[in-house]
């Protein structure tokens, strides 16, 4: 997990779960992205509790 920025590592450690979109391990070789559970425009911050880690493709699916 050392190749990810420290902030991403904190979110992954806090989550301690597979990708919430597809259910696969976050470490299956796909890029990991961070998603705001509630958009920042609605007043949420970048605090770990407001973020989830998921695969790049899964993140794109959430924004369609």
Backbone as a chain_set.jsonl record, in Angstrom:
{"seq": "XXXXXXXXXXXXXXXXXXXXXXXXXXXXXXXXXXXXXXXXXXXXXXXXXXXXXXXXXXXXXXXX", "coords": {"N": [[0.823, -1.185, 0.0], [2.163, 1.118, 0.013], [2.571, 2.717, -2.275], [0.52, 4.518, -2.57], [-0.726, 7.824, -1.895], [-0.46, 9.321, 1.38], [-2.916, 10.27, 2.447], [-4.82, 8.789, 1.018], [-4.143, 6.233, 1.876], [-4.933, 6.431, 4.558], [-7.732, 6.593, 4.3], [-8.306, 4.083, 3.155], [-7.416, 2.378, 5.222], [-9.17, 3.154, 7.262], [-11.585, 2.394, 6.161], [-11.362, -0.415, 5.763], [-12.416, -2.506, 4.125], [-13.737, -4.212, 1.198], [-14.069, -2.889, -2.178], [-16.8, -0.76, -2.203], [-18.559, -0.625, -4.314], [-18.243, -2.759, -6.229], [-17.537, -4.926, -4.682], [-15.171, -6.35, -4.786], [-11.733, -6.969, -3.812], [-9.873, -4.105, -2.887], [-7.301, -4.17, -3.705], [-6.803, -5.392, -6.252], [-5.294, -4.856, -8.434], [-6.317, -2.768, -9.884], [-6.527, 0.825, -10.255], [-6.945, 2.887, -7.375], [-9.387, 5.083, -6.24], [-10.628, 7.992, -4.507], [-13.731, 8.821, -3.087], [-16.191, 11.232, -2.296], [-18.631, 10.723, 0.088], [-20.812, 12.372, 0.572], [-21.352, 15.15, -1.424], [-18.847, 17.738, -1.604], [-19.867, 20.253, -2.064], [-22.099, 20.294, -0.548], [-21.268, 20.847, 1.93], [-19.541, 19.014, 3.173], [-16.349, 17.84, 4.328], [-12.891, 16.926, 3.636], [-12.476, 14.985, 5.495], [-11.656, 11.782, 6.791], [-13.89, 10.229, 7.535], [-15.84, 11.031, 5.787], [-15.253, 10.011, 3.351], [-14.782, 7.438, 0.831], [-12.994, 4.616, -0.41], [-12.543, 3.352, -3.648], [-12.485, 1.453, -6.742], [-11.099, 2.844, -9.787], [-12.772, 2.514, -12.102], [-15.187, 1.856, -10.86], [-15.627, 4.206, -9.443], [-16.04, 5.986, -11.548], [-18.45, 4.949, -12.494], [-20.211, 5.694, -10.47], [-20.493, 8.37, -10.956], [-21.952, 8.656, -13.252]], "CA": [[0.0, 0.0, 0.0], [3.069, 2.239, 0.09], [2.596, 3.564, -3.46], [-0.586, 5.47, -2.525], [-0.495, 8.958, -0.994], [-0.809, 9.063, 2.779], [-4.348, 10.512, 2.672], [-5.537, 7.636, 0.464], [-3.879, 5.121, 2.789], [-5.776, 6.611, 5.755], [-9.116, 6.246, 3.945], [-8.345, 2.63, 2.979], [-7.302, 1.762, 6.544], [-10.409, 3.451, 7.992], [-12.66, 1.626, 5.514], [-11.099, -1.837, 6.029], [-13.425, -3.298, 3.424], [-13.545, -4.229, -0.254], [-14.702, -1.801, -2.928], [-18.226, -0.775, -1.903], [-19.356, -0.681, -5.538], [-18.216, -4.08, -6.876], [-17.32, -5.958, -3.683], [-13.866, -6.989, -4.937], [-10.643, -6.384, -3.047], [-9.329, -2.866, -3.434], [-5.946, -4.438, -4.186], [-6.851, -6.374, -7.337], [-4.492, -4.346, -9.536], [-6.922, -1.555, -10.442], [-6.248, 2.064, -9.538], [-7.877, 3.207, -6.302], [-9.785, 6.489, -6.169], [-11.36, 8.392, -3.313], [-15.03, 9.418, -3.411], [-16.901, 11.876, -1.188], [-19.96, 10.138, 0.3], [-21.705, 13.511, 0.361], [-20.551, 16.13, -2.165], [-18.271, 18.859, -0.864], [-20.748, 21.408, -2.227], [-23.114, 20.212, 0.506], [-20.648, 21.187, 3.199], [-18.677, 17.988, 3.753], [-14.915, 18.092, 4.206], [-12.078, 15.784, 3.231], [-12.235, 14.125, 6.656], [-11.704, 10.359, 6.462], [-15.242, 9.695, 7.737], [-16.7, 11.458, 4.683], [-14.668, 9.497, 2.115], [-14.659, 5.996, 0.624], [-12.05, 4.197, -1.44], [-13.079, 2.397, -4.615], [-11.712, 1.346, -7.979], [-11.293, 3.919, -10.759], [-13.957, 2.222, -12.916], [-16.352, 1.949, -9.972], [-15.817, 5.626, -9.158], [-16.637, 6.566, -12.756], [-19.843, 4.494, -12.557], [-20.998, 6.477, -9.518], [-20.68, 9.726, -11.469], [-22.704, 8.63, -14.523]], "C": [[0.872, 1.255, 0.0], [3.055, 3.164, -1.111], [1.465, 4.589, -3.484], [-0.251, 6.617, -1.58], [-1.03, 8.658, 0.405], [-2.301, 9.259, 3.047], [-5.183, 9.342, 2.168], [-5.351, 6.434, 1.377], [-4.749, 5.22, 4.033], [-7.22, 6.21, 5.466], [-9.254, 4.734, 3.825], [-8.295, 1.931, 4.333], [-8.573, 1.98, 7.355], [-11.556, 2.588, 7.47], [-12.551, 0.139, 5.831], [-12.138, -2.75, 5.386], [-13.1, -3.32, 1.934], [-14.198, -3.001, -0.897], [-16.207, -1.848, -2.673], [-19.115, -0.861, -3.142], [-19.41, -2.091, -6.117], [-17.988, -5.232, -5.904], [-15.988, -6.681, -3.784], [-12.835, -6.284, -4.056], [-10.183, -5.09, -3.702], [-7.974, -3.1, -4.092], [-5.934, -5.526, -5.25], [-6.088, -5.903, -8.572], [-5.06, -3.095, -10.181], [-6.506, -0.336, -9.619], [-7.339, 2.318, -8.508], [-8.13, 4.708, -6.303], [-10.562, 6.733, -4.891], [-12.621, 9.142, -3.738], [-15.62, 10.046, -2.157], [-18.29, 11.255, -1.079], [-21.05, 11.176, 0.072], [-20.863, 14.579, -0.333], [-20.052, 17.28, -1.293], [-19.145, 20.105, -0.963], [-21.83, 21.44, -1.153], [-22.488, 20.347, 1.888], [-19.748, 20.14, 3.823], [-17.215, 18.301, 3.46], [-14.208, 16.851, 3.682], [-11.729, 14.89, 4.414], [-12.453, 12.67, 6.249], [-13.113, 9.781, 6.575], [-16.186, 10.037, 6.588], [-16.27, 10.874, 3.346], [-14.728, 7.982, 2.052], [-13.645, 5.756, -0.487], [-12.745, 3.194, -2.348], [-12.215, 2.399, -5.863], [-12.032, 2.514, -8.909], [-12.57, 3.716, -11.57], [-15.229, 2.348, -12.077], [-16.663, 3.407, -9.637], [-16.485, 6.31, -10.35], [-18.112, 6.178, -12.87], [-20.737, 5.304, -11.622], [-21.334, 7.864, -10.058], [-21.391, 9.764, -12.815], [-24.113, 9.085, -14.31]], "O": [[0.336, 2.363, -0.012], [3.489, 4.309, -0.99], [1.459, 5.458, -4.355], [0.432, 6.414, -0.576], [-1.936, 7.844, 0.578], [-2.892, 8.487, 3.802], [-6.15, 8.945, 2.819], [-6.302, 5.694, 1.627], [-5.254, 4.206, 4.516], [-7.862, 5.561, 6.292], [-10.215, 4.159, 4.337], [-9.052, 0.989, 4.568], [-9.009, 1.075, 8.067], [-12.389, 2.112, 8.241], [-13.558, -0.499, 6.138], [-12.671, -3.653, 6.031], [-12.278, -2.532, 1.464], [-14.806, -2.181, -0.209], [-16.831, -2.883, -2.906], [-20.307, -1.144, -3.024], [-20.487, -2.578, -6.461], [-18.218, -6.389, -6.253], [-15.695, -7.543, -2.956], [-13.042, -5.153, -3.615], [-10.114, -4.994, -4.928], [-7.549, -2.316, -4.941], [-5.151, -6.473, -5.167], [-6.225, -6.491, -9.645], [-4.365, -2.425, -10.946], [-6.175, -0.452, -8.438], [-8.508, 2.007, -8.736], [-7.193, 5.505, -6.359], [-11.086, 5.805, -4.274], [-12.584, 9.986, -4.632], [-15.555, 9.459, -1.077], [-19.047, 11.259, -2.05], [-22.079, 10.893, -0.542], [-19.763, 14.884, 0.129], [-20.736, 17.73, -0.374], [-19.161, 20.924, -0.045], [-22.409, 22.491, -0.88], [-23.107, 20.002, 2.895], [-19.231, 20.363, 4.918], [-16.893, 18.948, 2.463], [-14.844, 15.858, 3.331], [-10.777, 14.114, 4.338], [-13.341, 12.37, 5.45], [-13.487, 8.921, 5.777], [-17.226, 9.397, 6.433], [-16.855, 11.201, 2.313], [-14.727, 7.311, 3.085], [-13.467, 6.583, -1.381], [-13.448, 2.299, -1.879], [-11.329, 3.239, -6.021], [-13.111, 3.101, -8.827], [-13.367, 4.644, -11.71], [-16.232, 2.889, -12.543], [-17.829, 3.794, -9.557], [-17.393, 7.122, -10.173], [-18.933, 6.99, -13.296], [-21.894, 5.57, -11.947], [-22.336, 8.463, -9.668], [-21.426, 10.814, -13.457], [-24.897, 9.131, -15.257]]}, "num_chains": 1, "name": "protein.A"}
